[in-house]
Structure formats: structure tokens, C-alpha cells
Amino acid sequence: MKEYQNISHGFGPVYNRESRILILGSFPSVKSREQAFFYGHPRNRFWKVLAAVLKEDEPETVEEKKEMLLRRGVAVYDVIEQCSIIGSSDSSIKDVVPADLGKIVGESQIRKIYTNGKTSGKLYRKYQDKELNLPMEELPSTSPANAAYSLEKLTEIWSRAIVEV
């Protein structure tokens, strides 16, 4: 059985002054931590879904991903800065140190927050919602563990929600 590790996030948010929406995950997976960038698991559908929502070609490299996000006014980070976790299991998360999202919001034009999945939504409501006081919408997770939603269904739901970019 794997054991808990207390881990810091390991890489910073992607945003700039023109960012208008913020998409939050819970905490980077093992694969994302290895790559030092968001949604690094090859079966995570985040980049496919977001590219379809934005009507862009799917970015391949970290630089292409950053460029697409910044050009389209999308900020990305996670709700948690540090926690104890077993592997990539959101259900194992404990000892949470929330991320400082106020800095991101204060240095941008973010007016709405979207969470990528139930865990990030729950943690956002618990740790950051009152402080930031911005509208938040919880979207279905793009994680490969979320087999309840096909790529097409995820894209449809995310497209209906994210209309202001």
C-alpha cells in the first residue's frame, strides 16, 4: 500500500493581466508534478476539452499550452498549494494548505472561477470562496478517472459554461 506524502504544489499558476477566467484543479497529479505543468497525464482530457471550447488546435507542448491560455484570457491553477496525498488520489487529500488565489485575482481581470471536478469545487468553497467572493461554477472533471463523461459530453458541458472567453 502506498503511503501519504506531504507535497508542495511545485509550479506556479499561469495567468496575466488580461486573464478573465480562472480554471482550478485540486492538486497536480504525479504525472503533472513530474512535468511541472498542469494536466500532464496523457489520458487527462483537459487540453482536448479546452482547445475545443476555445476553437483552437490542441496544444502539444507546455509552451503552446501557456501561449493558448494567456492569449485567450484563461488562467489555470489549483485550489491546494500543499497537502498530504497518496499518489494522485484526490480522495486521499488531507492536511490542506490552500493556494493564495487572491494574488492571481488581484493582478488580473478574473471575474469568474470554474473548478475542474467535484473535489476542487468542494475545496474551493471550503477555503477560498468567502475570501474571493466571485461567481464559481463546478464543471465535470476531465480526469481519466471520471469515466461517466465521454470527451464529447465533457466538451458540450464545458462549452455551455465557458462562454466569456
Solvent accessible surface area in square Angstrom, and as a share of the most:
residue,aa,sasa,rsa
1,M,224,1.00
2,K,144,0.61
3,E,142,0.63
4,Y,92,0.35
5,Q,105,0.47
6,N,91,0.47
7,I,32,0.16
8,S,65,0.42
9,H,1,0.00
10,G,69,0.66
11,F,31,0.13
12,G,40,0.39
13,P,49,0.31
14,V,12,0.07
15,Y,52,0.20
16,N,46,0.23
17,R,187,0.68
18,E,94,0.42
19,S,0,0.00
20,R,90,0.33
21,I,0,0.00
22,L,0,0.00
23,I,0,0.00
24,L,0,0.00
25,G,5,0.05
26,S,11,0.07
27,F,14,0.06
28,P,7,0.05
29,S,31,0.20
30,V,56,0.32
31,K,84,0.35
32,S,3,0.02
33,R,48,0.18
34,E,119,0.53
35,Q,94,0.42
36,A,55,0.42
37,F,7,0.03
38,F,5,0.02
39,Y,31,0.12
40,G,9,0.08
41,H,49,0.22
42,P,110,0.69
43,R,163,0.60
44,N,26,0.13
45,R,36,0.13
46,F,0,0.00
47,W,11,0.04
48,K,93,0.39
49,V,0,0.00
50,L,0,0.00
51,A,3,0.02
52,A,47,0.36
53,V,17,0.10
54,L,4,0.02
55,K,181,0.77
56,E,42,0.19
57,D,131,0.68
58,E,68,0.31
59,P,9,0.06
60,E,128,0.57
61,T,71,0.42
62,V,54,0.31
63,E,118,0.53
64,E,82,0.37
65,K,24,0.10
66,K,70,0.29
67,E,88,0.39
68,M,4,0.02
69,L,0,0.00
70,L,59,0.29
71,R,126,0.46
72,R,57,0.21
73,G,1,0.01
74,V,0,0.00
75,A,0,0.00
76,V,0,0.00
77,Y,12,0.04
78,D,5,0.03
79,V,0,0.00
80,I,0,0.00
81,E,60,0.27
82,Q,58,0.26
83,C,0,0.00
84,S,8,0.05
85,I,1,0.01
86,I,35,0.18
87,G,13,0.12
88,S,57,0.37
89,S,44,0.29
90,D,54,0.28
91,S,113,0.73
92,S,13,0.08
93,I,28,0.14
94,K,92,0.39
95,D,91,0.47
96,V,30,0.17
97,V,72,0.41
98,P,52,0.33
99,A,5,0.04
100,D,97,0.50
101,L,1,0.01
102,G,25,0.24
103,K,115,0.49
104,I,4,0.02
105,V,24,0.14
106,G,67,0.64
107,E,81,0.36
108,S,15,0.09
109,Q,91,0.40
110,I,0,0.00
111,R,150,0.55
112,K,46,0.19
113,I,0,0.00
114,Y,0,0.00
115,T,0,0.00
116,N,14,0.07
117,G,4,0.03
118,K,161,0.68
119,T,40,0.23
120,S,1,0.01
121,G,0,0.00
122,K,126,0.53
123,L,13,0.07
124,Y,0,0.00
125,R,116,0.42
126,K,141,0.60
127,Y,71,0.27
128,Q,4,0.02
129,D,48,0.25
130,K,188,0.80
131,E,118,0.53
132,L,23,0.11
133,N,129,0.66
134,L,29,0.15
135,P,80,0.50
136,M,45,0.20
137,E,59,0.26
138,E,62,0.28
139,L,5,0.02
140,P,23,0.15
141,S,25,0.16
142,T,0,0.00
143,S,33,0.21
144,P,40,0.25
145,A,95,0.74
146,N,30,0.16
147,A,94,0.73
148,A,92,0.72
149,Y,70,0.27
150,S,57,0.37
151,L,61,0.30
152,E,126,0.56
153,K,85,0.36
154,L,0,0.00
155,T,29,0.17
156,E,81,0.36
157,I,29,0.15
158,W,0,0.00
159,S,45,0.29
160,R,152,0.56
161,A,15,0.12
162,I,7,0.03
163,V,108,0.62
164,E,76,0.34
165,V,39,0.23
